[in-house]
Amino acid sequence: MKERTRQQPDEPMPETERHEDPPKGRLSRDTQRKIGQQLRAMYTDVVNEGVPDRFADLLRRLDDKDK
């Protein structure tokens, strides 16, 4: 097991500590970042599509019903 020393706040983390395995059951920040990039790439088109007219009409009617 590696022995870690405490570092001063201004001192950057050594390269070896930046890529250590995360605690069990957790994803590393790098893995989380990569997953986020992939999800954004996959769903960008869906988000930019907008709401279909029939759903927008339904939402308007429901909103008018509440007033």
C-alpha atoms as a printed R data frame, in Angstrom:
   type eleno elety resid chain resno       x      y       z
1  ATOM     1    CA   MET     A     1   0.000  0.000   0.000
2  ATOM     2    CA   LYS     A     2   1.326  3.465  -0.883
3  ATOM     3    CA   GLU     A     3   2.105  5.855   1.888
4  ATOM     4    CA   ARG     A     4   0.845  9.352   1.140
5  ATOM     5    CA   THR     A     5   2.315 12.523   2.526
6  ATOM     6    CA   ARG     A     6   0.338 15.638   3.265
7  ATOM     7    CA   GLN     A     7   0.987 18.480   0.827
8  ATOM     8    CA   GLN     A     8   0.777 22.192   1.204
9  ATOM     9    CA   PRO     A     9  -2.359 23.766  -0.402
10 ATOM    10    CA   ASP     A    10  -0.312 25.641  -3.043
11 ATOM    11    CA   GLU     A    11   1.713 22.593  -3.984
12 ATOM    12    CA   PRO     A    12   0.291 20.728  -7.031
13 ATOM    13    CA   MET     A    13  -0.537 17.058  -6.659
14 ATOM    14    CA   PRO     A    14   2.118 14.781  -8.102
15 ATOM    15    CA   GLU     A    15   1.160 13.099 -11.370
16 ATOM    16    CA   THR     A    16   1.080  9.695  -9.664
17 ATOM    17    CA   GLU     A    17  -1.642 10.798  -7.219
18 ATOM    18    CA   ARG     A    18  -3.862 12.379  -9.857
19 ATOM    19    CA   HIS     A    19  -4.673  9.076 -11.533
20 ATOM    20    CA   GLU     A    20  -5.085  6.825  -8.522
21 ATOM    21    CA   ASP     A    21  -8.059  4.508  -8.497
22 ATOM    22    CA   PRO     A    22 -11.135  6.102  -6.939
23 ATOM    23    CA   PRO     A    23 -12.697  4.614  -3.808
24 ATOM    24    CA   LYS     A    24 -14.578  1.366  -4.438
25 ATOM    25    CA   GLY     A    25 -17.919  1.966  -6.166
26 ATOM    26    CA   ARG     A    26 -16.967  5.393  -7.510
27 ATOM    27    CA   LEU     A    27 -15.849  6.583 -10.930
28 ATOM    28    CA   SER     A    28 -12.754  8.712 -11.347
29 ATOM    29    CA   ARG     A    29 -13.223 12.336 -12.361
30 ATOM    30    CA   ASP     A    30 -11.686 11.549 -15.732
31 ATOM    31    CA   THR     A    31 -14.176  8.735 -16.322
32 ATOM    32    CA   GLN     A    32 -17.071 10.949 -15.214
33 ATOM    33    CA   ARG     A    33 -15.899 13.682 -17.594
34 ATOM    34    CA   LYS     A    34 -15.682 11.250 -20.510
35 ATOM    35    CA   ILE     A    35 -19.160  9.860 -19.819
36 ATOM    36    CA   GLY     A    36 -20.537 13.413 -19.652
37 ATOM    37    CA   GLN     A    37 -18.956 14.303 -22.994
38 ATOM    38    CA   GLN     A    38 -20.400 11.193 -24.632
39 ATOM    39    CA   LEU     A    39 -23.888 11.817 -23.222
40 ATOM    40    CA   ARG     A    40 -23.849 15.445 -24.380
41 ATOM    41    CA   ALA     A    41 -22.727 14.343 -27.855
42 ATOM    42    CA   MET     A    42 -25.493 11.722 -28.058
43 ATOM    43    CA   TYR     A    43 -28.325 13.943 -26.833
44 ATOM    44    CA   THR     A    44 -27.443 17.291 -28.440
45 ATOM    45    CA   ASP     A    45 -29.639 16.557 -31.461
46 ATOM    46    CA   VAL     A    46 -32.554 15.499 -29.256
47 ATOM    47    CA   VAL     A    47 -32.330 18.665 -27.164
48 ATOM    48    CA   ASN     A    48 -32.133 20.858 -30.264
49 ATOM    49    CA   GLU     A    49 -35.192 19.217 -31.882
50 ATOM    50    CA   GLY     A    50 -37.634 21.144 -29.783
51 ATOM    51    CA   VAL     A    51 -41.125 20.136 -28.749
52 ATOM    52    CA   PRO     A    52 -43.368 18.604 -31.443
53 ATOM    53    CA   ASP     A    53 -46.397 20.745 -32.331
54 ATOM    54    CA   ARG     A    54 -48.897 18.230 -30.951
55 ATOM    55    CA   PHE     A    55 -47.161 18.260 -27.541
56 ATOM    56    CA   ALA     A    56 -46.905 22.046 -27.526
57 ATOM    57    CA   ASP     A    57 -50.646 22.253 -28.309
58 ATOM    58    CA   LEU     A    58 -51.458 19.794 -25.520
59 ATOM    59    CA   LEU     A    59 -49.337 21.776 -23.053
60 ATOM    60    CA   ARG     A    60 -51.082 25.016 -24.080
61 ATOM    61    CA   ARG     A    61 -54.529 23.429 -23.588
62 ATOM    62    CA   LEU     A    62 -53.543 22.075 -20.165
63 ATOM    63    CA   ASP     A    63 -52.161 25.458 -19.174
64 ATOM    64    CA   ASP     A    64 -55.360 27.217 -20.336
65 ATOM    65    CA   LYS     A    65 -57.446 24.711 -18.392
66 ATOM    66    CA   ASP     A    66 -55.594 25.640 -15.175
67 ATOM    67    CA   LYS     A    67 -56.367 29.358 -15.613
